[in-house]
Amino acid sequence: MTTAIAHRLTRNVRYITWLISDTAKGLASALFGFAIPLIALFVTNDPAQAGIISAVGMTIRTITTVFGGVLADRHSRIVMMIIGSAAGVVLAGAFTALALTDAFTFVTLLVIDVALAARAGFFDIAGESALKEIVPDDAMGRAQAANQGRDAVLQLAGGPLGGVLLAAGAWLIGAAMAVCHVIAMATAWMLRRSAPSDADGAASEVGLAAAAVAIGRPNALREIAEGFRWLISRPDLRGVLFVATIVNLGFSTAMTTVIYALQQAGHSTITIGLLATGAGVAMLVGALIAPLLVSRVRASVVIIGGLGVATLGVFGMIPAHEPLALVVVLAVTVFFVPAVNAALMGYFMVATPTELLGRANSASAVLGMGAMPLAPLIAGFGLAAIGRENTLVTASVLCAISVLLAVANRGLRALPVEAGWSAHARRFE
């Protein structure tokens, strides 16, 4: 609490500006992420085809994220935020046009999903990495906790808002996305204008250092490899990433299975959106206590405990069929997710050198999301082949494996409280 008062993060105007930009972009992603699986189901009436669209989009995002990290380290990260938002406006306009002309098919949905996934992969890493240029290390844990609260609000608003807009017309999803990206672009431009006079020079030096991996021309593959090598060489980070890969796959499979099953059972998009509302309320409350947890409890305890609760929640989804029961179970499942993410992401940002942050972020995202494209495929084909309950059992087993790996990982078990992150990270430099 003393650190929070002394630092006064709420008076950091540049952080607030960054948060508005990132929130607007996040809302656009939340709306599209909610709408695309449901639109795909309406158009194809086939969970397997809907799963293919989501899986291809996730794969493209994973691939482009690798190169997005290189771009974030070579160029001004705030300029990349502006360009990425401008691309989002264009793609949101294309989505709106397809909806207004009733041109949605399996192919057109696949194309627009791939395009939006590529935009996110190439540009979103820059926005995440820019935070280290705006917030000092001793406030990073609280900044990440605040970001988790913001994500909870998006989760709270995204589902119902997406359900209402989709019920009124899919074109409204595209229009809302366009507005969000315009706001993100304008606030990123303000962030660029408010940068300290020496910031551009420092950013240029970082970009040149990252690009000049060897004498001669910059080599993207070599720079990508450097990011992966650095990340895997860190015993305090590498084990956590593999745990995250498995739990992300398990949880995403469970959520996709539940959404597909509700849609196939005839529930409306607004009802399905209420799942996100329940999760958002729980995450918002969890985000309020996240700063206390990361500042007073060892990060290892927060992470392992949070994963354990989430795993029990996924098991609880198996007997829950009605939307109200699922809302309650999902709320319990995600309650400690903000604290887990604040601990993981906060320590990661503190431990990573600025000049490597883009590539390390992308390497972390690839390792953490590497198996995610399998989730909609497991859910779609699982529902068709083995049914809802058995597919959720598969997701539950994956989550349980992640908890066992976390408990067995020495590097994860050694992570201290927030005040000790900098000193702990220096041991591995």
C-alpha positions as CSV (number, residue, x, y, z in Angstrom):
1,M,0.0,0.0,0.0
2,T,2.9,2.4,0.7
3,T,4.3,1.8,-2.7
4,A,0.9,2.5,-4.3
5,I,0.5,5.8,-2.5
6,A,4.1,6.9,-3.2
7,H,4.0,6.1,-6.9
8,R,0.6,7.7,-7.7
9,L,0.0,5.7,-10.9
10,T,-3.3,7.5,-11.4
11,R,-1.5,10.8,-11.9
12,N,0.6,9.3,-14.7
13,V,-1.2,11.0,-17.6
14,R,0.7,9.1,-20.3
15,Y,-0.3,5.8,-18.7
16,I,-4.0,6.9,-18.6
17,T,-3.7,7.9,-22.3
18,W,-2.1,4.5,-23.1
19,L,-4.9,2.7,-21.1
20,I,-7.6,4.5,-23.1
21,S,-6.0,3.6,-26.4
22,D,-5.4,0.0,-25.4
23,T,-9.0,-0.3,-23.9
24,A,-10.6,0.9,-27.1
25,K,-8.6,-1.6,-29.2
26,G,-9.4,-4.3,-26.6
27,L,-13.2,-3.6,-26.9
28,A,-13.0,-3.9,-30.7
29,S,-11.2,-7.3,-30.3
30,A,-13.8,-8.4,-27.7
31,L,-16.7,-7.6,-29.9
32,F,-15.2,-9.4,-32.9
33,G,-14.1,-12.3,-30.7
34,F,-17.6,-12.7,-29.4
35,A,-19.4,-12.3,-32.7
36,I,-17.3,-14.4,-35.1
37,P,-18.0,-17.9,-33.7
38,L,-21.7,-17.2,-33.5
39,I,-21.9,-15.6,-37.0
40,A,-19.9,-18.7,-38.3
41,L,-22.4,-21.0,-36.6
42,F,-25.4,-19.1,-38.0
43,V,-23.9,-19.1,-41.6
44,T,-22.7,-22.7,-41.6
45,N,-24.8,-24.4,-38.9
46,D,-21.8,-26.6,-38.4
47,P,-19.6,-26.4,-35.2
48,A,-16.7,-28.1,-37.0
49,Q,-16.6,-25.4,-39.8
50,A,-16.9,-22.7,-37.1
51,G,-14.0,-24.3,-35.3
52,I,-11.9,-24.3,-38.5
53,I,-12.5,-20.5,-38.9
54,S,-11.4,-19.8,-35.3
55,A,-8.5,-22.2,-35.5
56,V,-7.1,-20.7,-38.7
57,G,-7.4,-17.2,-37.3
58,M,-5.6,-18.1,-34.1
59,T,-2.8,-19.8,-36.2
60,I,-2.3,-16.7,-38.3
61,R,-2.2,-14.5,-35.2
62,T,0.4,-16.7,-33.6
63,I,2.6,-16.6,-36.7
64,T,2.3,-12.9,-37.3
65,T,2.9,-12.2,-33.6
66,V,6.5,-13.5,-34.0
67,F,7.2,-10.9,-36.6
68,G,5.2,-8.3,-34.7
69,G,7.8,-8.6,-31.9
70,V,10.6,-7.8,-34.4
71,L,8.7,-4.7,-35.6
72,A,8.1,-3.5,-32.1
73,D,11.9,-3.7,-31.3
74,R,12.9,-2.1,-34.6
75,H,10.5,0.9,-34.7
76,S,8.7,3.3,-32.5
77,R,6.2,1.3,-30.6
78,I,3.7,4.1,-30.3
79,V,3.9,4.8,-34.0
80,M,3.1,1.1,-34.5
81,M,0.1,1.5,-32.3
82,I,-1.2,4.3,-34.6
83,I,-0.6,2.3,-37.7
84,G,-2.3,-0.8,-36.2
85,S,-5.4,1.1,-35.2
86,A,-5.6,2.7,-38.7
87,A,-5.5,-0.8,-40.2
88,G,-8.3,-1.8,-37.7
89,V,-10.5,1.0,-39.0
90,V,-10.1,-0.3,-42.6
91,L,-10.8,-3.9,-41.7
92,A,-13.8,-3.0,-39.5
93,G,-15.2,-1.1,-42.5
94,A,-14.7,-4.2,-44.7
95,F,-16.5,-6.3,-42.1
96,T,-19.4,-3.8,-42.0
97,A,-19.7,-3.8,-45.8
98,L,-19.8,-7.6,-45.9
99,A,-22.6,-7.7,-43.3
100,L,-24.6,-5.0,-45.0
101,T,-24.5,-6.8,-48.4
102,D,-25.3,-10.2,-46.8
103,A,-22.0,-11.5,-48.2
104,F,-21.0,-13.7,-45.2
105,T,-20.1,-17.2,-46.2
106,F,-17.6,-19.7,-44.8
107,V,-14.9,-18.2,-47.2
108,T,-15.6,-14.5,-46.5
109,L,-15.7,-15.1,-42.7
110,L,-12.4,-17.0,-42.9
111,V,-10.8,-14.2,-44.9
112,I,-11.9,-11.4,-42.6
113,D,-10.9,-13.4,-39.5
114,V,-7.5,-14.0,-41.0
115,A,-7.0,-10.3,-41.8
116,L,-8.0,-9.1,-38.4
117,A,-5.9,-11.8,-36.7
118,A,-2.9,-10.7,-38.8
119,R,-3.5,-7.0,-37.8
120,A,-3.5,-8.0,-34.1
121,G,-0.3,-10.2,-34.5
122,F,1.7,-7.5,-36.3
123,F,0.8,-4.5,-34.2
124,D,-0.6,-5.4,-30.8
125,I,2.7,-6.5,-29.3
126,A,4.0,-3.0,-29.9
127,G,1.2,-1.6,-27.7
128,E,1.9,-4.1,-24.9
129,S,5.6,-3.4,-25.0
130,A,5.2,0.4,-25.0
131,L,4.0,0.1,-21.4
132,K,7.5,-0.3,-20.1
133,E,8.4,3.1,-21.6
134,I,5.5,4.7,-19.7
135,V,5.4,2.9,-16.3
136,P,8.5,2.4,-14.1
137,D,9.4,-1.1,-12.8
138,D,8.2,-0.4,-9.2
139,A,4.7,0.2,-10.4
140,M,4.5,-2.5,-13.0
141,G,2.6,-5.0,-10.8
142,R,-0.1,-2.5,-10.0
143,A,-0.2,-1.3,-13.6
144,Q,-0.8,-4.9,-14.7
145,A,-3.5,-5.3,-12.0
146,A,-5.2,-2.2,-13.3
147,N,-5.0,-3.6,-16.8
148,Q,-6.7,-6.8,-15.5
149,G,-9.5,-4.7,-14.1
150,R,-9.9,-3.0,-17.5
151,D,-10.0,-6.4,-19.1
152,A,-12.7,-7.4,-16.7
153,V,-14.8,-4.4,-17.6
154,L,-14.4,-5.3,-21.3
155,Q,-15.5,-8.8,-20.5
156,L,-18.4,-7.4,-18.5
157,A,-19.5,-5.1,-21.4
158,G,-18.3,-7.0,-24.4
159,G,-20.6,-10.1,-24.2
160,P,-23.9,-8.2,-23.6
161,L,-23.0,-5.4,-26.0
162,G,-21.9,-7.9,-28.6
163,G,-25.1,-9.9,-28.1
164,V,-27.4,-6.8,-28.5
165,L,-25.5,-5.5,-31.5
166,L,-25.5,-8.9,-33.2
167,A,-29.2,-9.4,-32.5
168,A,-29.9,-6.0,-34.2
169,G,-27.5,-6.7,-37.1
170,A,-24.0,-8.0,-37.7
171,W,-23.1,-4.7,-39.4
172,L,-23.3,-2.9,-36.0
173,I,-20.5,-5.1,-34.7
174,G,-18.3,-3.7,-37.6
175,A,-19.4,-0.1,-37.0
176,A,-18.6,-0.4,-33.3
177,M,-15.2,-1.9,-34.1
178,A,-14.5,1.0,-36.4
179,V,-15.3,3.6,-33.8
180,C,-13.2,1.8,-31.2
181,H,-10.2,1.8,-33.5
182,V,-10.6,5.5,-34.3
183,I,-10.5,6.2,-30.6
184,A,-7.4,4.0,-30.2
185,M,-5.7,5.7,-33.1
186,A,-6.4,9.2,-31.8
187,T,-5.2,8.5,-28.2
188,A,-2.1,6.8,-29.5
189,W,-1.4,9.9,-31.5
190,M,-1.8,12.0,-28.3
191,L,0.6,9.6,-26.6
192,R,3.1,10.2,-29.3
193,R,2.7,14.0,-29.0
194,S,3.1,13.9,-25.2
195,A,6.4,11.9,-25.3
196,P,9.4,13.5,-23.5
197,S,11.7,15.4,-25.9
198,D,14.4,12.7,-25.7
199,A,12.0,9.7,-26.0
200,D,12.3,9.5,-29.8
201,G,16.0,9.4,-29.6
202,A,16.0,6.7,-27.0
203,A,13.5,4.7,-28.9
204,S,15.5,5.0,-32.1
205,E,18.6,3.8,-30.3
206,V,16.7,0.8,-29.0
207,G,15.3,0.0,-32.5
208,L,18.8,0.3,-34.0
209,A,20.3,-2.0,-31.4
210,A,17.6,-4.6,-31.9
211,A,18.0,-4.4,-35.7
212,A,21.8,-4.6,-35.7
213,V,21.9,-8.2,-34.4
214,A,24.9,-8.7,-36.6
215,I,27.0,-6.4,-38.8
216,G,25.2,-5.8,-42.0
217,R,21.5,-6.0,-42.9
218,P,18.9,-6.7,-40.2
219,N,17.8,-10.3,-40.2
220,A,14.3,-11.0,-39.0
221,L,14.8,-14.7,-38.4
222,R,17.9,-14.1,-36.5
223,E,16.2,-11.4,-34.3
224,I,13.3,-13.8,-33.7
225,A,15.7,-16.5,-32.6
226,E,17.4,-14.1,-30.2
227,G,14.1,-13.4,-28.5
228,F,13.3,-17.1,-28.1
229,R,16.9,-18.0,-27.0
230,W,16.8,-15.3,-24.3
231,L,13.4,-16.4,-23.0
232,I,14.2,-20.1,-22.9
233,S,17.5,-19.4,-21.2
234,R,15.7,-17.8,-18.2
235,P,14.9,-20.5,-15.7
236,D,12.6,-18.0,-13.9
237,L,10.4,-17.7,-17.0
238,R,10.5,-20.7,-19.3
239,G,8.6,-23.1,-17.1
240,V,5.8,-20.7,-16.6
241,L,5.3,-20.4,-20.3
242,F,4.7,-24.1,-20.9
243,V,2.3,-24.2,-18.0
244,A,0.4,-21.3,-19.6
245,T,0.2,-23.1,-22.9
246,I,-1.6,-26.1,-21.4
247,V,-4.0,-24.2,-19.2
248,N,-4.9,-21.8,-22.0
249,L,-5.7,-24.7,-24.2
250,G,-7.8,-26.4,-21.6
251,F,-9.7,-23.3,-20.6
252,S,-10.3,-22.1,-24.1
253,T,-11.5,-25.5,-25.1
254,A,-14.0,-25.5,-22.2
255,M,-15.3,-22.0,-23.0
256,T,-15.7,-22.7,-26.8
257,T,-17.4,-26.0,-26.0
258,V,-19.9,-24.3,-23.7
259,I,-20.7,-21.5,-26.2
260,Y,-21.1,-23.9,-29.1
261,A,-23.4,-26.1,-27.0
262,L,-25.6,-23.2,-25.9
263,Q,-26.0,-22.0,-29.5
264,Q,-26.8,-25.5,-30.8
265,A,-29.4,-25.8,-28.0
266,G,-31.2,-22.7,-29.3
267,H,-30.2,-20.1,-26.8
268,S,-30.0,-16.5,-28.0
269,T,-26.9,-14.4,-28.5
270,I,-28.0,-12.2,-25.6
271,T,-28.3,-15.2,-23.3
272,I,-24.8,-16.4,-24.4
273,G,-23.5,-12.9,-23.8
274,L,-24.6,-13.1,-20.2
275,L,-21.9,-15.7,-19.6
276,A,-19.3,-13.0,-20.3
277,T,-21.2,-10.7,-18.0
278,G,-20.9,-13.1,-15.1
279,A,-17.2,-13.7,-15.8
280,G,-16.7,-9.9,-16.1
281,V,-18.2,-9.2,-12.7
282,A,-16.1,-11.9,-11.1
283,M,-12.9,-10.7,-12.8
284,L,-13.6,-7.1,-11.9
285,V,-13.9,-8.0,-8.2
286,G,-10.8,-10.2,-8.5
287,A,-9.0,-7.3,-10.1
288,L,-9.8,-5.1,-7.1
289,I,-7.9,-7.5,-4.8
290,A,-5.2,-8.3,-7.3
291,P,-2.9,-5.4,-6.2
292,L,-3.1,-6.6,-2.6
293,L,-2.3,-10.2,-3.6
294,V,0.7,-9.4,-5.8
295,S,2.2,-7.0,-3.2
296,R,1.7,-9.3,-0.1
297,V,1.7,-12.9,-1.4
298,R,4.4,-14.7,-3.2
299,A,3.8,-14.7,-7.0
300,S,4.3,-18.5,-7.0
301,V,1.4,-19.0,-4.5
302,V,-0.8,-16.6,-6.5
303,I,-0.2,-18.4,-9.7
304,I,-0.4,-22.0,-8.5
305,G,-3.5,-21.3,-6.3
306,G,-5.3,-19.4,-9.1
307,L,-4.6,-22.2,-11.6
308,G,-6.0,-24.7,-9.1
309,V,-9.2,-22.8,-8.6
310,A,-9.6,-22.4,-12.4
311,T,-9.2,-26.1,-12.9
312,L,-11.9,-26.9,-10.3
313,G,-14.2,-24.5,-12.1
314,V,-13.7,-26.2,-15.5
315,F,-14.6,-29.5,-13.9
316,G,-17.7,-27.8,-12.5
317,M,-18.9,-26.8,-16.0
318,I,-19.5,-30.5,-16.8
319,P,-22.8,-31.0,-14.9
320,A,-23.9,-27.3,-15.4
321,H,-26.1,-27.1,-18.5
322,E,-28.4,-24.1,-17.8
323,P,-27.0,-20.5,-18.5
324,L,-27.5,-19.4,-14.9
325,A,-25.6,-22.3,-13.5
326,L,-22.8,-21.8,-16.0
327,V,-22.6,-18.1,-15.0
328,V,-22.0,-19.1,-11.3
329,V,-19.4,-21.7,-12.2
330,L,-17.6,-19.5,-14.6
331,A,-17.5,-16.6,-12.0
332,V,-15.7,-18.9,-9.6
333,T,-13.4,-20.2,-12.3
334,V,-12.1,-16.8,-13.3
335,F,-12.1,-15.0,-10.0
336,F,-8.3,-15.3,-9.4
337,V,-7.4,-14.9,-13.1
338,P,-6.6,-11.1,-12.7
339,A,-4.2,-11.8,-9.9
340,V,-2.5,-14.6,-11.7
341,N,-2.1,-12.5,-14.9
342,A,-0.9,-9.5,-12.9
343,A,1.8,-11.6,-11.2
344,L,2.9,-13.3,-14.4
345,M,2.8,-10.3,-16.7
346,G,4.2,-7.9,-14.1
347,Y,7.2,-10.0,-13.3
348,F,7.8,-10.6,-17.0
349,M,7.8,-6.9,-17.9
350,V,10.2,-6.2,-15.0
351,A,12.6,-9.0,-15.9
352,T,12.8,-8.3,-19.7
353,P,15.3,-5.7,-21.1
354,T,13.6,-2.9,-23.0
355,E,15.5,-3.7,-26.2
356,L,14.3,-7.3,-26.2
357,L,10.8,-6.6,-24.9
358,G,9.0,-6.8,-28.3
359,R,10.6,-10.1,-29.3
360,A,10.3,-11.6,-25.8
361,N,6.7,-10.6,-25.7
362,S,6.0,-12.2,-29.0
363,A,8.0,-15.4,-28.0
364,S,6.0,-15.5,-24.8
365,A,2.7,-15.1,-26.7
366,V,3.7,-17.8,-29.2
367,L,4.7,-20.3,-26.5
368,G,1.6,-19.4,-24.4
369,M,-0.8,-19.5,-27.3
370,G,0.9,-22.1,-29.4
371,A,-1.7,-24.7,-28.8
372,M,-4.7,-22.3,-28.8
373,P,-5.7,-23.0,-32.4
374,L,-6.5,-26.5,-31.3
375,A,-9.1,-25.3,-28.8
376,P,-11.9,-24.5,-31.3
377,L,-11.1,-27.7,-33.3
378,I,-11.3,-29.8,-30.1
379,A,-14.5,-28.1,-29.2
380,G,-16.1,-28.3,-32.7
381,F,-15.2,-31.8,-33.6
382,G,-15.5,-33.0,-29.9
383,L,-19.2,-31.9,-29.8
384,A,-19.9,-33.7,-33.0
385,A,-18.0,-36.9,-32.1
386,I,-18.0,-37.4,-28.3
387,G,-20.5,-34.9,-27.0
388,R,-20.5,-31.9,-24.6
389,E,-19.6,-33.8,-21.4
390,N,-16.7,-35.8,-22.8
391,T,-15.2,-32.7,-24.5
392,L,-15.4,-30.8,-21.2
393,V,-13.7,-33.8,-19.5
394,T,-10.9,-33.4,-22.0
395,A,-10.5,-29.7,-21.2
396,S,-10.6,-30.4,-17.5
397,V,-7.8,-33.0,-17.7
398,L,-5.6,-30.4,-19.6
399,C,-6.1,-27.8,-16.9
400,A,-5.3,-30.4,-14.2
401,I,-2.0,-31.3,-16.0
402,S,-1.1,-27.6,-16.0
403,V,-1.5,-27.4,-12.2
404,L,0.7,-30.5,-11.7
405,L,3.4,-29.0,-13.9
406,A,3.2,-25.7,-12.1
407,V,3.7,-27.4,-8.7
408,A,6.6,-29.4,-10.0
409,N,8.4,-26.3,-11.6
410,R,11.2,-25.0,-9.4
411,G,11.5,-21.7,-11.2
412,L,7.8,-20.9,-10.8
413,R,7.8,-21.9,-7.1
414,A,10.7,-19.4,-6.4
415,L,8.9,-16.3,-7.7
416,P,8.7,-13.7,-4.8
417,V,6.3,-10.9,-3.9
418,E,6.2,-7.8,-6.1
419,A,8.8,-5.9,-4.0
420,G,11.3,-8.6,-4.7
421,W,10.8,-8.9,-8.5
422,S,13.6,-6.6,-9.6
423,A,16.2,-8.2,-7.3
424,H,15.0,-11.7,-8.2
425,A,15.2,-11.0,-11.9
426,R,18.8,-9.6,-11.6
427,R,20.0,-13.0,-10.4
428,F,19.4,-14.3,-13.9
429,E,20.9,-11.5,-16.0
